[in-house]
Amino acid sequence: MSATIGIHLTRRSQAAAVILGIALLSSCAQTEVEKLVEGAAIHGANGIIFDAQDRLHIASVAGREIVVMDRESGAIIDRIGPERGVEGPDDLIFDAEGTLYWTSILTGEVGSLSPDGENRGQLVSPGVNPITISDDGRLFVALDFLGDALYELDPALEEPPRLIAENLGWMNGMDWGPDGFLYGPIWNQGLVARVNVETGLISPVAEGFSVPAAVKFDSRGRLHVLDTERGEIVRVDRVTGNQEVLSTAVVGGDNLAFDSSDRLFVSSWVDGSIVAVLGGRHVTRGYRCAWLRHRRVRLRRRRPFPQGDRRNDGRDQERRTKHDWCVHYHEPDYGCR
């Protein structure tokens, strides 16, 4: 069995486990239980997006909720679950007015929650997964794993979905490009594509990925790709297709998002962790760092720093730490208190 097939089966197994878990929870509602070990703070982190206040919103299919997290401390600010209309969210996006949209991959619904608390929903199809919004407020979703198509939706979630393209090869985490085209990874083909949403024309932008799971643009219009099988974050020149690997430290990467300062955050569907990849002048990774229970811990040096750096100079050490690629983890707390 190839690694790619293994990942496909893993994602499908995860979906089956979620369905089974929900059924078991429903059937055992009156059963007395004794809590032995506290679970993870986030039960699998999927799509992520920042709001206008730089609060990170994390979709969790297994957790049946959207978790709102402080990007600096990792503290959980809010949980938006079934009591507010959210069920099994896989991806999410905000519009310019602050309305939150999400997809529910198992139920096939797209939901929305306005700033004043109004909840709306529309049934699209099981498998509805990635979601994004264009600069002028047009809403797009695609089907993965349980379907394979790209649609435009009415932002009011009232008019029927408009089919743009079918049989893409599972387009996953999408983003709207600065050139007015939709960009997304094609999971089954190992490439990133550009889509003309008016005509449905799909054009390859970059190839050679193992299992590309998501793309996002930073504020400078640079395209970044998450390869979930290789654990890589890759910056792609959307004109030439040239690729630059920025990080290889992501485990079980599902999606990625930039905050207002262009700091890059990545979610893990495997363990529910949120990773912040910080970069500067050097692509060379200096130290792999971690926030364990929100503490920054230096684990080990990955590669030597550029020649000429003074290893014993404290100020120079701070400069290297600031400008080299470094990884921070908001680790889930598994009850080890």
C-alpha positions in Angstrom: 0.0 0.0 0.0 1.4 3.4 -1.0 1.8 6.2 1.5 -0.8 8.2 -0.5 -3.3 5.4 -0.3 -2.6 5.1 3.3 -3.4 8.7 3.9 -6.6 8.4 1.9 -7.7 5.5 4.1 -6.7 7.3 7.2 -8.9 10.3 6.4 -11.8 8.0 5.5 -11.2 6.0 8.7 -11.2 9.2 10.7 -14.6 10.1 9.1 -16.0 6.7 9.9 -14.7 7.0 13.5 -16.4 10.3 13.9 -19.8 8.9 12.7 -19.4 5.9 15.0 -18.4 8.1 17.9 -21.4 10.4 17.5 -23.7 7.4 17.4 -22.2 5.9 20.5 -22.5 9.2 22.3 -26.1 9.5 21.4 -26.9 6.0 22.5 -25.1 6.3 25.8 -26.4 9.7 26.9 -27.7 8.4 30.3 -24.7 6.2 31.1 -22.6 7.1 34.2 -18.9 7.4 33.4 -15.8 8.1 35.5 -13.3 10.5 34.0 -9.8 8.8 34.1 -7.8 11.0 31.7 -8.5 14.5 30.4 -8.5 14.5 26.6 -6.8 17.0 24.2 -7.9 20.6 24.2 -8.7 20.3 20.5 -9.9 16.9 19.2 -8.3 17.2 15.8 -7.6 20.6 14.2 -8.8 21.0 10.6 -9.4 24.3 8.8 -8.1 27.5 10.4 -8.7 31.2 9.8 -8.1 34.5 11.6 -10.8 37.0 12.3 -10.4 40.8 12.2 -9.1 40.8 15.8 -6.4 38.2 15.0 -8.2 35.4 17.0 -7.5 32.0 15.4 -10.7 30.0 14.6 -10.1 26.3 14.4 -12.6 23.8 12.8 -12.7 20.4 14.4 -14.7 17.6 12.7 -14.1 15.1 15.5 -14.7 17.8 18.2 -18.0 18.9 16.5 -17.0 22.5 17.2 -15.1 25.6 16.1 -12.5 26.5 18.7 -11.4 30.2 19.1 -7.8 30.5 20.3 -5.5 33.3 21.4 -2.6 33.2 18.9 0.0 34.4 21.5 -0.8 32.2 24.5 -2.6 29.3 23.0 -5.5 29.9 25.4 -8.9 28.9 24.2 -11.3 31.8 24.2 -14.5 30.3 23.0 -16.0 27.1 21.7 -18.8 27.2 19.1 -20.6 23.9 18.9 -24.0 22.3 18.1 -25.7 24.7 20.5 -24.9 27.5 18.0 -25.6 25.5 14.9 -22.1 24.0 14.3 -21.8 20.3 13.6 -18.6 18.6 12.4 -16.9 21.6 10.7 -14.0 20.9 8.4 -13.1 24.3 7.0 -14.1 27.9 7.6 -13.8 31.5 6.4 -14.9 35.0 7.3 -16.5 37.6 5.0 -15.7 41.3 5.1 -18.6 41.9 7.5 -17.4 39.4 10.0 -19.9 36.6 9.2 -18.3 33.2 9.8 -19.0 30.4 7.2 -18.1 26.7 7.7 -18.5 23.4 5.9 -19.7 20.2 7.5 -18.1 17.4 5.6 -20.3 14.6 7.0 -23.7 16.2 6.9 -23.0 18.0 3.6 -24.1 21.4 4.9 -22.6 24.9 4.8 -23.4 27.1 7.8 -23.0 30.7 8.7 -23.0 32.7 11.9 -23.3 36.5 11.6 -21.8 38.9 14.2 -25.3 39.5 15.7 -25.8 35.7 16.2 -28.0 34.9 13.2 -27.5 31.3 12.0 -28.1 30.1 8.5 -27.5 26.8 6.7 -27.7 25.2 3.3 -27.4 21.5 2.2 -24.9 21.2 -0.6 -23.6 17.6 -0.6 -21.8 15.1 1.7 -18.1 15.7 1.3 -18.3 19.5 1.3 -14.9 20.5 2.6 -12.8 23.5 1.6 -14.4 27.0 1.6 -13.2 30.4 0.6 -14.4 33.9 -0.4 -13.3 36.1 -3.2 -12.2 39.7 -2.8 -15.7 40.9 -3.9 -17.6 38.5 -1.5 -18.3 35.5 -3.7 -18.5 32.2 -1.8 -16.9 28.9 -3.1 -16.8 25.4 -1.7 -15.5 22.0 -3.0 -16.3 18.4 -2.3 -13.6 15.9 -1.2 -13.5 12.2 -0.3 -17.3 11.8 -0.4 -17.6 13.7 -3.7 -15.5 15.7 -6.2 -16.8 19.0 -7.5 -16.4 22.8 -7.1 -19.4 25.1 -6.5 -20.2 28.8 -6.1 -22.8 29.4 -3.3 -25.1 32.3 -2.6 -23.6 34.1 0.5 -27.1 34.3 1.9 -27.3 30.4 1.5 -30.6 30.7 -0.3 -30.1 30.2 -4.0 -29.1 26.8 -5.4 -25.3 26.1 -5.7 -23.8 26.8 -9.1 -21.6 24.0 -10.4 -18.2 25.2 -11.7 -16.3 22.0 -12.3 -16.4 18.2 -11.6 -13.8 15.4 -11.2 -11.0 17.7 -10.3 -9.2 15.1 -8.2 -10.3 16.4 -4.8 -9.5 20.1 -4.5 -8.8 20.7 -0.9 -8.0 23.9 1.2 -8.5 26.8 -1.3 -7.7 30.5 -1.4 -8.6 33.4 -3.6 -5.5 34.7 -5.5 -4.5 38.4 -6.0 -4.9 37.9 -9.7 -8.7 37.1 -9.4 -8.4 33.3 -9.8 -9.2 30.6 -7.3 -6.2 28.5 -6.2 -6.3 25.0 -4.6 -4.3 21.8 -4.2 -5.5 18.7 -6.1 -5.1 16.0 -3.5 -5.0 13.0 -5.9 -2.7 14.5 -8.5 0.0 16.1 -6.4 -0.3 19.6 -7.9 -1.7 23.0 -7.2 -4.2 24.5 -9.7 -5.6 27.8 -10.8 -9.3 27.9 -11.5 -11.2 30.4 -13.6 -14.5 30.4 -11.7 -16.4 31.9 -14.7 -15.5 29.2 -17.2 -14.4 26.3 -15.0 -11.0 26.2 -16.8 -8.4 24.5 -14.5 -4.7 25.2 -15.1 -1.7 23.6 -13.2 0.5 26.0 -11.3 3.0 23.8 -9.6 3.5 20.0 -9.6 5.6 17.4 -7.8 3.9 17.4 -4.4 3.1 14.2 -2.5 -0.3 15.0 -1.0 -1.0 18.8 -1.1 -3.7 19.6 1.4 -4.1 23.4 1.4 -2.9 26.7 0.0 -2.9 30.2 1.3 -1.6 33.6 0.2 0.2 36.0 2.5 -0.4 39.8 2.4 2.3 40.1 -0.3 0.5 37.8 -2.6 2.9 34.9 -2.2 1.4 31.4 -2.5 2.2 28.8 0.2 1.4 25.1 0.0 1.0 22.5 2.7 2.1 19.0 1.7 0.6 16.8 4.4 2.4 13.6 3.6 5.9 15.2 3.5 5.1 17.6 6.4 6.4 20.5 4.3 5.4 24.2 3.8 6.4 25.2 0.3 6.4 28.8 -1.1 5.4 28.7 -4.8 6.0 31.4 -7.5 2.6 31.3 -9.2 4.1 32.7 -12.4 7.1 30.4 -12.9 6.0 27.5 -10.6 9.4 27.6 -8.8 9.2 26.1 -5.3 11.0 26.9 -2.0 10.7 24.6 1.0 10.3 26.8 4.1 9.6 24.1 6.8 9.6 20.4 7.1 8.4 20.2 10.8 4.7 19.8 10.4 3.1 16.4 11.4 -0.4 15.6 10.1 -0.8 19.1 8.6 -4.4 19.9 7.5 -4.6 23.6 6.8 -2.8 26.9 7.2 -3.5 30.6 7.8 -1.7 33.9 8.0 -2.4 36.5 10.8 -2.3 40.2 10.2 1.5 40.2 10.7 2.0 37.5 8.1 2.8 34.9 10.7 2.0 31.5 9.4 0.0 29.0 11.5 -0.7 25.3 10.6 -3.2 22.9 12.0 -2.8 19.1 12.6 -5.7 16.7 12.1 -3.6 14.0 13.8 -3.1 15.4 17.3 -5.0 18.7 17.4 -1.9 20.9 17.6 -1.5 24.4 16.1 2.0 25.2 14.8 3.3 28.7 14.1 6.1 28.8 11.6 8.1 32.0 11.9 10.5 33.2 9.3 12.8 36.1 8.3 15.9 36.6 6.3 17.2 33.1 6.4 15.4 30.0 5.1 17.7 27.9 7.1 16.0 26.5 10.2 18.0 27.4 13.3 16.3 25.9 16.3 13.2 23.8 16.6 11.3 25.4 19.4 8.1 24.4 21.1 5.4 25.8 23.4 4.7 23.0 25.8 1.8 24.2 27.9 2.4 27.6 26.3 6.2 27.6 27.3 8.8 28.1 24.6 11.4 25.4 24.9 14.5 25.0 22.8 14.9 21.4 21.8 17.9 21.1 19.4 19.7 22.9 16.6 18.7 21.6 13.2 21.5 23.1 11.1 24.4 25.4 11.5 23.8 29.1 11.2 25.4 31.1 8.4 29.1 31.5 8.7 30.2 34.7 10.5 27.6 34.4 13.3 29.2 34.9 16.7 28.0 31.9 18.8 28.9 33.4 22.2 27.4 36.8 21.7 24.0 37.0 23.4 22.8 39.8 21.2 23.8 37.9 18.1 22.1 34.8 19.4 18.9 36.8 19.7 19.3 38.1 16.2 19.7 34.5 14.9 16.7 33.3 16.8 14.6 36.1 15.4 15.6 35.8 11.8 15.9 32.0 11.3 13.0 29.7 10.6 11.6 28.4 13.9 8.6 26.3 14.9 6.4 26.8 17.9 3.8 24.3 19.1 0.5 24.9 20.9 0.4 21.3 22.2 -2.9 19.8 23.3 -2.9 19.0 27.0 -3.4 15.3 27.4 -4.2 15.5 31.1 -0.6 15.2 32.4 -1.2 17.5 35.3 
